[in-house]
């Protein structure tokens, strides 16, 4: 079987030949292969300007990233069999790395399935179809998961903002099995109830798993402030690791409502407290009240979602790190994280240094973390490497 051809302009194949998988709309030779001739999600064989095949992809003319390669072989269909094969490869490394069946099972391009995210919560799979190509393969994705894992339930959390860039409508649906009222995951020996249907993303953020494990050696007997706490991923684990007192701050009361339940689930309810308030306002109020903490954790949402947000976003990172440092005791720990793709790790570290100088503090970098191995980085796709976390000791100025 021959797939329809998609031809690229001269030199537009350089990034693909280097290993990248994305094709932008301005790289397509629309005279030879008009983008509008393809249905959203239709599969094609990609050819360079020299008409040599580069592989197979699916197309969406409505998106700036108009095609995504899924194999280097021409005329290969991404079908149920290939999806199941890629899922099996992805599963093998997760099973090798994690003792509990709680992890990101599929991380898009890095696992050879562009536009697909699957998070596993023991017997429950939560799926995000981020592209028209994957939306078109929905039934095959569900069937492959059912055969591979036989999950008790499969949930489609197709309400992320990335779908709008593919001209896809949002929806949330339980498509297989029955979802229990309080699904539970285990991370770093700590148990959590997960708001799968109405929480952020798929209900949880597995990417910080190793950083939250790293935190445990720093908190025993100490007072901890967990900012942008969501459902207590950092704060509850800090309490389980022996923190004497933990304050979790978030603007969402719905998220905070889960924290006492999660703390109780792990026997630390007496040491975990919540505060519903804008984090910047909360920091100013803590400072005004001269409240101090041994450890402050900053894990904000992405302040820089697009390149045009760069200046304002960096200003927000500077401000929040500065405020956090003023709440630390004389020998305190700042855990400063960012999920902003457009904020390089070296830039975050430099602004932490600068804000330390601004408040007359000396900063020591103790450890540096990034996303866990269930979010593998594709070496040719910088966009797959987004998470960074710095563990900084903050001391009086030398």
Secondary structure, 3 states (H helix, E strand, C coil): CCCEEEEECCCCCHHHHCCCCEEEHHHECCCCCCHHHCCCCCEEEEECCCCCEEEEEEECCCCCEEEEEEECCCCCCCCHHHHHHHHHHHHHHHHHHCCCCEEEEEEHHHHCCCCEEEEEECCEEEEEECCHHHHHCHHHHHHHHHHHHCCCEEEEEECCHHHHHHCCCCEEEEEEECCCCCCEEEECCEEEECCCCCCCCCCCCHHHHHHHHHHHHHCCCCEEEEECCCCCHHHHHHHHCCCCEEEEEECCHHHHHHHHHHHHHCCCHHHEEEEECCHHHHHHHHHHCCCCEEEEEEECCCCCCCHHHHHHHHHHHHHHHHHHHHCEEEEEEEEEEECCCCCCHHHHHHHHHHHHHHCCEEEEEEEEEECCCCCCCCCCCHHHCCCEEEEEEEEECC
